[in-house]
């Protein structure tokens, strides 16, 4: 097989990347630690996995990705075209920047990371990706539906201040009043915690970050009800995530997001 990188844009060669399958999931364990801009290693990955592509480690590259879903995003996808138009009208135009098409007919817009952003859905069909998130890069012959509209070689723009402020995550909800915990509810909460951690630890590879978020939401609802102590739960979730092979840079934001949502929706225990 010939060198698969000659047609790769030169700017991308400076970005740490990892190999991903056709499902866009990394093919390496502990991938945040193994992302690299080394061409020889990237070539080796692509030779080892003939159908693999490369995805940039956004945090490592110092960029963020505005992911706008297209109309062909699948049965459960929501096109972000209308929401993006509304954002442009409300926040103002975006500067020309590195941009690519996606298989759904959507777009990936890449910007310099202003700091303080995390991956989250910001509007129907629109997601901001940052930190340990990945963005698949167009690679001829490997990524049908992906092509550069504006090459990164022409520059990666700075986000306008209005957009940066709008994309920052909202502050966590205030903690509720203290709840008196009796012996019965305490035993229930402890059993729920142990069961949740046990189930989470057995999650198969490929769905671990999603399972971590779901566990954080459920346990956060017990924290919000005053039945568990928040920091202790977060520490146990992070420990379990490490044992599952998730990098802290990926796991910690997931835990915080899930627990914040759960705490805002306390569980009722009869």
C-alpha positions as CSV (number, residue, x, y, z in Angstrom):
1,X,0.0,0.0,0.0
2,X,1.4,3.5,-0.9
3,X,1.9,6.2,1.7
4,X,-1.7,7.2,2.5
5,X,-0.8,10.7,3.6
6,X,0.6,12.6,0.6
7,X,-2.7,14.3,0.0
8,X,-3.2,15.2,3.7
9,X,-3.1,19.0,4.2
10,X,0.1,20.2,5.7
11,X,-1.5,22.0,8.6
12,X,-3.1,18.7,9.7
13,X,0.3,17.2,10.0
14,X,0.9,19.3,13.0
15,X,-2.2,18.1,14.8
16,X,-2.2,15.0,17.1
17,X,-4.5,12.4,15.7
18,X,-5.6,8.8,16.3
19,X,-7.0,6.1,14.0
20,X,-10.7,5.6,14.0
21,X,-13.0,3.0,12.5
22,X,-16.0,3.6,10.2
23,X,-18.0,4.1,13.4
24,X,-15.8,7.1,14.3
25,X,-14.6,5.4,17.5
26,X,-10.9,5.2,18.3
27,X,-9.1,2.0,17.5
28,X,-6.5,2.5,20.3
29,X,-6.9,2.0,24.0
30,X,-6.0,5.0,26.2
31,X,-6.1,7.0,23.0
32,X,-5.7,10.5,24.4
33,X,-2.2,9.5,25.6
34,X,-1.3,8.0,22.2
35,X,-2.5,10.8,19.8
36,X,0.4,11.9,17.7
37,X,1.4,14.1,14.8
38,X,4.1,11.7,13.8
39,X,3.6,10.8,10.2
40,X,5.4,7.4,10.4
41,X,3.1,6.3,13.2
42,X,0.0,7.6,11.4
43,X,1.0,5.7,8.3
44,X,1.5,2.6,10.3
45,X,-2.0,2.8,11.7
46,X,-3.5,3.3,8.3
47,X,-1.6,0.3,6.9
48,X,-2.7,-1.8,9.9
49,X,-6.3,-0.8,9.5
50,X,-7.1,-0.4,5.7
51,X,-10.5,1.1,6.4
52,X,-9.4,3.4,9.2
53,X,-9.3,7.2,9.0
54,X,-7.6,9.7,11.2
55,X,-9.4,12.0,13.8
56,X,-7.8,15.0,15.3
57,X,-7.5,15.2,19.1
58,X,-9.1,18.6,19.5
59,X,-7.7,19.5,22.8
60,X,-4.2,18.4,21.9
61,X,-4.4,20.5,18.7
62,X,-5.7,23.5,20.5
63,X,-8.8,23.7,18.4
64,X,-12.6,23.3,18.8
65,X,-15.1,22.0,16.3
66,X,-18.5,23.4,15.6
67,X,-20.4,20.3,14.3
68,X,-23.5,21.1,12.3
69,X,-25.7,18.1,11.5
70,X,-27.0,17.8,7.9
71,X,-30.3,16.4,6.6
72,X,-28.8,13.0,6.0
73,X,-27.7,12.4,9.5
74,X,-29.9,9.3,10.1
75,X,-33.4,8.6,11.3
76,X,-32.9,10.2,14.7
77,X,-30.8,13.1,13.6
78,X,-31.9,16.7,13.6
79,X,-30.6,19.0,10.9
80,X,-28.8,22.0,12.4
81,X,-29.3,24.3,9.4
82,X,-32.2,26.3,10.9
83,X,-30.6,26.5,14.3
84,X,-27.3,27.6,12.8
85,X,-29.0,30.4,10.8
86,X,-30.7,31.6,14.0
87,X,-27.3,31.6,15.8
88,X,-25.7,33.6,13.0
89,X,-28.5,36.2,13.2
90,X,-28.3,36.4,17.0
91,X,-24.5,36.3,17.5
92,X,-23.2,37.7,14.2
93,X,-21.2,36.2,11.3
94,X,-18.3,33.8,11.8
95,X,-14.9,34.4,10.2
96,X,-13.7,32.3,7.3
97,X,-12.0,29.2,8.8
98,X,-11.0,25.6,8.2
99,X,-14.2,23.9,7.2
100,X,-15.2,20.4,5.9
101,X,-18.3,18.6,4.8
102,X,-19.6,15.6,6.7
103,X,-21.4,12.4,5.4
104,X,-24.7,13.8,6.8
105,X,-24.4,16.8,4.5
106,X,-23.4,18.9,7.4
107,X,-20.3,20.8,8.2
108,X,-17.3,20.9,10.6
109,X,-16.0,24.4,11.4
110,X,-12.7,24.5,13.2
111,X,-11.6,27.4,15.4
112,X,-8.8,28.1,17.8
113,X,-9.6,26.9,21.3
114,X,-10.4,30.0,23.4
115,X,-10.4,27.9,26.6
116,X,-13.2,27.1,28.9
117,X,-15.3,25.2,26.4
118,X,-16.5,21.6,26.7
119,X,-18.3,19.3,24.4
120,X,-22.1,19.7,24.5
121,X,-25.1,20.2,22.3
122,X,-25.8,23.9,22.0
123,X,-28.9,23.9,19.7
124,X,-30.9,21.2,17.9
125,X,-28.5,19.6,15.4
126,X,-25.5,21.6,16.6
127,X,-22.7,20.5,18.9
128,X,-19.5,22.1,20.1
129,X,-16.6,19.6,20.5
130,X,-13.6,20.4,22.6
131,X,-11.1,18.9,25.0
132,X,-10.7,15.2,24.5
133,X,-13.3,15.1,21.7
134,X,-12.3,14.0,18.2
135,X,-13.1,15.3,14.8
136,X,-12.7,13.0,11.8
137,X,-10.4,14.6,9.1
138,X,-11.1,14.3,5.4
139,X,-8.7,11.7,3.9
140,X,-9.1,10.9,0.3
141,X,-10.2,7.3,-0.3
142,X,-11.0,6.8,3.4
143,X,-13.8,9.2,4.3
144,X,-16.7,9.3,1.8
145,X,-18.7,12.5,2.2
146,X,-15.8,14.4,3.9
147,X,-13.9,17.0,1.9
148,X,-12.3,20.3,2.8
149,X,-14.3,23.4,1.9
150,X,-11.6,25.7,3.3
151,X,-8.3,24.0,4.0
152,X,-6.7,24.4,7.4
153,X,-3.6,25.5,5.4
154,X,-5.6,28.8,4.8
155,X,-5.9,29.3,8.6
156,X,-7.9,28.4,11.6
157,X,-9.8,31.5,12.8
158,X,-10.4,32.9,16.3
159,X,-14.0,32.8,17.5
160,X,-15.7,36.1,18.0
161,X,-16.3,37.1,21.6
162,X,-20.1,36.8,21.3
163,X,-19.8,33.3,20.1
164,X,-17.2,32.3,22.7
165,X,-19.5,33.6,25.5
166,X,-22.5,31.7,24.0
167,X,-20.6,28.5,23.7
168,X,-19.3,28.4,27.3
169,X,-21.2,25.9,29.5
170,X,-23.8,27.3,31.9
171,X,-22.8,27.4,35.6
172,X,-23.8,24.4,37.7
173,X,-27.1,24.7,39.5
174,X,-27.0,25.7,43.1
175,X,-27.1,23.0,45.6
176,X,-30.4,22.3,47.4
177,X,-31.1,22.6,51.1
178,X,-29.7,19.8,53.3
179,X,-31.9,16.7,53.6
180,X,-32.1,14.6,56.7
181,X,-30.9,11.1,55.9
182,X,-32.4,8.3,58.0
183,X,-30.9,4.8,58.2
184,X,-33.3,3.3,55.7
185,X,-32.6,5.8,52.9
186,X,-28.9,5.7,53.7
187,X,-28.9,2.0,53.0
188,X,-30.8,2.4,49.8
189,X,-28.4,5.1,48.6
190,X,-25.4,3.0,49.4
191,X,-26.8,0.0,47.6
192,X,-27.7,2.1,44.6
193,X,-24.2,3.5,44.5
194,X,-22.5,0.1,44.7
195,X,-24.8,-1.4,42.0
196,X,-24.3,1.6,39.7
197,X,-20.5,1.4,40.0
198,X,-20.6,-2.4,39.4
199,X,-22.7,-2.1,36.3
200,X,-20.6,0.7,35.0
201,X,-17.3,-1.2,35.4
202,X,-18.7,-4.0,33.2
203,X,-19.5,-1.7,30.3
204,X,-18.2,-3.0,27.0
205,X,-15.6,-0.9,25.0
206,X,-17.2,1.6,22.7
207,X,-20.0,2.7,24.9
208,X,-18.1,3.6,28.1
209,X,-18.2,7.4,28.0
210,X,-22.0,7.3,27.3
211,X,-22.5,4.8,30.2
212,X,-20.4,7.0,32.5
213,X,-22.6,10.0,31.7
214,X,-25.7,8.0,32.4
215,X,-24.3,6.7,35.7
216,X,-23.3,10.2,36.7
217,X,-26.9,11.5,36.0
218,X,-28.5,8.7,38.1
219,X,-26.1,9.2,41.0
220,X,-26.3,12.9,40.7
221,X,-30.0,12.6,41.3
222,X,-29.2,11.0,44.6
223,X,-26.8,13.8,45.4
224,X,-29.5,16.3,44.6
225,X,-31.8,14.5,47.0
226,X,-29.2,14.8,49.8
227,X,-28.7,11.0,49.9
228,X,-25.1,10.9,48.7
229,X,-22.1,13.3,49.1
230,X,-21.2,14.8,45.8
231,X,-17.4,14.8,45.9
232,X,-17.3,11.2,47.1
233,X,-19.5,10.1,44.2
234,X,-17.4,12.1,41.7
235,X,-14.2,10.5,43.0
236,X,-15.6,7.0,42.8
237,X,-16.9,7.6,39.3
238,X,-13.5,8.9,38.2
239,X,-11.7,5.9,39.8
240,X,-14.1,3.5,37.9
241,X,-13.6,5.4,34.7
242,X,-9.8,5.1,35.0
243,X,-10.1,1.4,35.6
244,X,-12.3,1.2,32.4
245,X,-9.5,2.8,30.4
246,X,-11.1,6.3,30.1
247,X,-8.6,9.2,30.3
248,X,-9.4,11.7,33.1
249,X,-9.5,14.6,30.5
250,X,-12.4,12.7,28.9
251,X,-14.0,11.3,32.0
252,X,-14.0,14.3,34.4
253,X,-16.1,16.7,32.1
254,X,-18.5,13.8,31.5
255,X,-18.9,13.2,35.2
256,X,-19.4,16.8,36.0
257,X,-22.0,17.3,33.3
258,X,-23.9,14.2,34.2
259,X,-23.9,14.9,38.0
260,X,-24.9,18.5,37.4
261,X,-28.0,17.4,35.4
262,X,-28.9,14.7,37.9
263,X,-28.5,17.1,40.9
264,X,-30.9,19.5,39.2
265,X,-33.4,16.6,39.0
266,X,-33.4,15.0,42.5
267,X,-34.6,11.5,42.8
268,X,-37.7,11.0,45.0
269,X,-37.3,8.1,47.5
270,X,-40.5,7.0,49.1
